[in-house]
């Protein structure tokens, strides 16, 4: 949801209605775009209570963390980004497919694209669908061209708008400043845990996962989302959802 630091609201860059962290709405959007109904988004009620994690079908293919963009987070982000060059890879050899976010308030959508477009989830994208076409076109493009691809895709914008307007709460205006942001964790083709955030300079590899470990394994949680909780544990506006098998 948070506006990318490089995006000037006064420019002609598109703006989307912020997407509510609602599993039903997010699942609907993914299915409308072309993800198989065999997968769905599930609430994650705890990252530390194993008994609550057991309610989620395994393997979990992606984890989306929704968190407040605080001064502490921004300071950490800027300091870490200063250590990295701008990501410029493209092509089928990439371990993950990463999208830079240039659409205002579209971090929820970008998070879902990262979830569905990487790892085992990619195999559940239906051929000939909006999502299948978009991911196929994106593979051979660099980050700047991928961002433009998202900006001009009318079918993507139409599907997002149709779902974002149906949240449980009154939808903010597309140009509103929203201080909650989505980041996605996926298991890449190289077996690594990758942090996927369109506001960063590129995808961030957080560590190695064994073949049997998914994004909700103890190791993945320690390497990824639990670091967010440790850094800003006094703020209770964190929530998580996971992409995994459908319960229907």
C-alpha positions as CSV (number, residue, x, y, z in Angstrom):
1,X,0.0,0.0,0.0
2,X,2.7,2.4,0.9
3,X,3.8,4.7,-2.0
4,X,7.2,3.8,-3.5
5,X,9.7,6.5,-2.5
6,X,10.5,7.2,-6.2
7,X,6.8,7.8,-7.0
8,X,5.7,11.4,-7.1
9,X,1.9,11.6,-6.5
10,X,1.7,14.7,-8.7
11,X,2.9,12.7,-11.8
12,X,0.8,10.7,-14.2
13,X,1.8,7.4,-12.6
14,X,-1.3,5.3,-12.0
15,X,-2.8,4.8,-8.5
16,X,-4.8,1.9,-7.3
17,X,-7.3,1.5,-4.5
18,X,-5.4,-0.1,-1.6
19,X,-6.1,-3.8,-1.3
20,X,-7.5,-5.0,2.0
21,X,-5.7,-7.9,3.7
22,X,-8.7,-10.1,3.3
23,X,-8.1,-13.7,2.3
24,X,-11.4,-14.1,0.5
25,X,-10.8,-10.9,-1.6
26,X,-7.2,-11.8,-2.3
27,X,-8.2,-15.3,-3.4
28,X,-10.9,-13.9,-5.6
29,X,-8.4,-11.6,-7.3
30,X,-5.9,-14.3,-7.9
31,X,-8.6,-16.6,-9.3
32,X,-10.0,-13.8,-11.5
33,X,-6.5,-13.3,-12.9
34,X,-5.9,-16.9,-13.7
35,X,-4.5,-18.8,-10.7
36,X,-5.9,-22.3,-10.3
37,X,-8.7,-22.7,-7.8
38,X,-6.6,-25.4,-6.2
39,X,-4.7,-22.6,-4.4
40,X,-6.1,-20.0,-2.0
41,X,-5.0,-17.3,0.5
42,X,-5.3,-18.3,4.2
43,X,-5.1,-16.2,7.4
44,X,-2.0,-16.9,9.4
45,X,-3.1,-16.4,13.0
46,X,0.3,-16.9,14.6
47,X,3.9,-17.2,13.5
48,X,5.1,-18.8,16.7
49,X,2.3,-21.1,17.8
50,X,2.7,-24.4,15.8
51,X,-0.8,-25.6,16.7
52,X,-2.3,-22.6,14.8
53,X,0.0,-23.0,11.8
54,X,-1.3,-26.6,11.5
55,X,-4.6,-25.1,10.1
56,X,-2.8,-24.0,6.9
57,X,-2.4,-26.6,4.2
58,X,1.2,-27.5,3.5
59,X,3.4,-26.8,1.7
60,X,2.8,-23.1,2.0
61,X,3.9,-21.5,-1.3
62,X,4.2,-17.9,-0.2
63,X,3.8,-15.8,2.9
64,X,2.6,-12.2,2.7
65,X,3.3,-9.9,5.7
66,X,1.3,-6.7,6.2
67,X,3.1,-4.2,8.4
68,X,3.2,-0.5,9.4
69,X,5.7,1.7,7.5
70,X,7.3,3.2,10.6
71,X,10.3,5.4,11.0
72,X,12.3,2.4,12.4
73,X,11.4,0.3,9.3
74,X,12.3,3.1,6.9
75,X,15.6,3.6,8.6
76,X,16.4,-0.1,8.4
77,X,15.3,-0.2,4.7
78,X,17.4,2.7,3.6
79,X,20.5,1.4,5.5
80,X,20.2,-2.1,4.0
81,X,19.4,-0.8,0.5
82,X,22.5,1.3,0.6
83,X,24.5,-1.9,0.6
84,X,23.0,-3.2,-2.6
85,X,23.1,-2.2,-6.3
86,X,19.9,-1.8,-8.3
87,X,18.7,-5.2,-9.5
88,X,19.0,-5.5,-13.3
89,X,18.6,-9.2,-14.0
90,X,16.0,-10.7,-16.4
91,X,15.3,-14.0,-18.2
92,X,14.4,-17.5,-17.3
93,X,17.6,-18.1,-15.3
94,X,16.4,-15.8,-12.5
95,X,15.7,-17.7,-9.2
96,X,12.7,-15.4,-8.6
97,X,10.6,-13.0,-10.7
98,X,10.6,-9.6,-9.1
99,X,8.4,-6.6,-9.9
100,X,9.3,-3.0,-8.9
101,X,6.3,-1.1,-7.6
102,X,5.7,2.2,-9.4
103,X,1.9,2.1,-9.1
104,X,0.8,4.1,-6.0
105,X,-0.9,1.9,-3.3
106,X,-0.4,-1.3,-5.3
107,X,1.8,-3.1,-2.9
108,X,-0.9,-5.7,-2.1
109,X,-1.3,-6.5,-5.8
110,X,2.5,-6.6,-6.3
111,X,2.7,-9.0,-3.3
112,X,0.2,-11.3,-4.9
113,X,2.1,-11.3,-8.2
114,X,5.2,-12.2,-6.3
115,X,3.3,-15.0,-4.5
116,X,1.7,-16.5,-7.6
117,X,4.7,-15.9,-10.0
118,X,7.4,-17.7,-8.0
119,X,8.3,-21.2,-6.8
120,X,5.8,-24.0,-7.1
121,X,2.9,-21.6,-7.3
122,X,4.0,-20.7,-10.9
123,X,2.9,-24.1,-12.0
124,X,-0.7,-23.3,-10.9
125,X,-1.1,-20.3,-13.2
126,X,-3.5,-21.2,-16.0
127,X,-2.3,-20.8,-19.6
128,X,-4.0,-18.0,-21.6
129,X,-5.1,-16.2,-18.5
130,X,-4.3,-12.5,-17.6
131,X,-1.8,-13.7,-15.0
132,X,-0.2,-16.3,-17.4
133,X,0.2,-13.7,-20.1
134,X,1.6,-11.1,-17.7
135,X,4.2,-13.4,-16.1
136,X,5.2,-14.7,-19.5
137,X,5.8,-11.3,-20.9
138,X,7.7,-10.2,-17.7
139,X,10.3,-12.9,-17.7
140,X,12.3,-11.4,-20.6
141,X,12.1,-7.8,-19.3
142,X,14.3,-5.8,-17.0
143,X,12.8,-4.2,-13.8
144,X,11.9,-0.9,-15.4
145,X,10.1,-2.5,-18.3
146,X,8.3,-4.9,-15.9
147,X,7.0,-1.9,-14.0
148,X,5.7,-0.3,-17.2
149,X,4.1,-3.6,-18.1
150,X,2.1,-3.5,-14.9
151,X,1.2,0.2,-15.3
152,X,-0.3,-0.2,-18.7
153,X,-2.1,-3.6,-18.2
154,X,-5.8,-2.6,-18.3
155,X,-7.0,-6.2,-17.6
156,X,-4.9,-6.2,-14.4
157,X,-6.2,-2.8,-13.3
158,X,-9.8,-3.8,-14.0
159,X,-9.5,-7.0,-12.0
160,X,-7.8,-5.2,-9.1
161,X,-10.4,-2.4,-9.0
162,X,-13.3,-4.9,-9.1
163,X,-12.0,-6.6,-5.9
164,X,-10.5,-3.7,-4.0
165,X,-13.9,-1.9,-4.0
166,X,-15.5,-4.8,-2.1
167,X,-13.6,-4.8,1.1
168,X,-15.1,-5.1,4.6
169,X,-14.1,-1.5,5.3
170,X,-14.7,1.6,3.2
171,X,-12.0,1.7,0.5
172,X,-9.6,4.6,0.7
173,X,-9.1,6.8,-2.4
174,X,-6.4,5.6,-4.7
175,X,-4.4,8.8,-4.0
176,X,-4.6,8.5,-0.2
177,X,-1.5,8.0,1.8
178,X,-1.7,4.6,3.5
179,X,1.0,3.6,6.1
180,X,0.6,-0.2,5.8
181,X,2.7,-2.2,3.4
182,X,2.9,-5.7,2.0
183,X,6.0,-7.8,1.6
184,X,6.1,-11.4,0.2
185,X,8.3,-14.3,1.1
186,X,8.8,-17.1,-1.4
187,X,11.0,-20.1,-1.9
188,X,12.9,-19.5,-5.1
189,X,14.0,-21.9,-7.8
190,X,17.4,-22.0,-6.1
191,X,15.9,-23.2,-2.8
192,X,16.5,-19.9,-1.1
193,X,14.1,-17.8,1.0
194,X,13.5,-14.6,-0.9
195,X,12.0,-11.4,0.4
196,X,10.0,-9.8,-2.4
197,X,9.2,-6.1,-2.0
198,X,8.6,-3.8,-4.9
199,X,9.9,-0.8,-2.9
200,X,13.4,-2.2,-2.5
201,X,16.2,-2.2,-5.0
202,X,15.5,-5.8,-5.8
203,X,14.7,-9.2,-4.3
204,X,16.6,-10.1,-1.2
205,X,17.8,-13.6,-0.5
206,X,17.5,-14.3,3.2
207,X,19.0,-17.8,3.4
208,X,18.8,-21.4,2.3
209,X,15.9,-23.7,2.8
210,X,16.0,-27.5,2.6
211,X,13.9,-29.4,0.1
212,X,11.3,-30.2,2.7
213,X,11.1,-26.7,4.2
214,X,8.4,-24.2,3.0
215,X,7.9,-20.6,3.9
216,X,6.1,-21.5,7.1
217,X,8.9,-23.8,8.3
218,X,10.6,-22.7,11.5
219,X,13.8,-21.8,9.7
220,X,12.0,-19.6,7.1
221,X,10.0,-17.8,9.8
222,X,13.2,-17.0,11.7
223,X,15.0,-15.8,8.6
224,X,12.0,-13.7,7.4
225,X,8.9,-12.3,9.1
226,X,9.9,-12.8,12.7
227,X,12.7,-10.3,12.1
228,X,10.0,-7.7,11.4
229,X,8.2,-8.6,14.6
230,X,11.4,-8.4,16.6
231,X,12.2,-5.0,15.2
232,X,8.8,-3.4,15.9
233,X,7.2,-5.7,18.4
234,X,5.2,-2.9,20.1
235,X,3.1,-2.2,17.0
236,X,0.2,-4.7,16.8
237,X,-0.8,-3.9,13.2
238,X,1.1,-6.8,11.7
239,X,-0.9,-9.5,10.0
240,X,0.0,-12.4,7.7
241,X,-1.7,-14.5,5.0
242,X,-0.3,-17.5,3.2
243,X,-0.8,-18.9,-0.3
244,X,-1.4,-22.7,0.0
245,X,-3.8,-25.4,-1.1
246,X,-7.5,-24.7,-1.2
247,X,-9.7,-26.2,1.6
248,X,-12.7,-26.5,-0.8
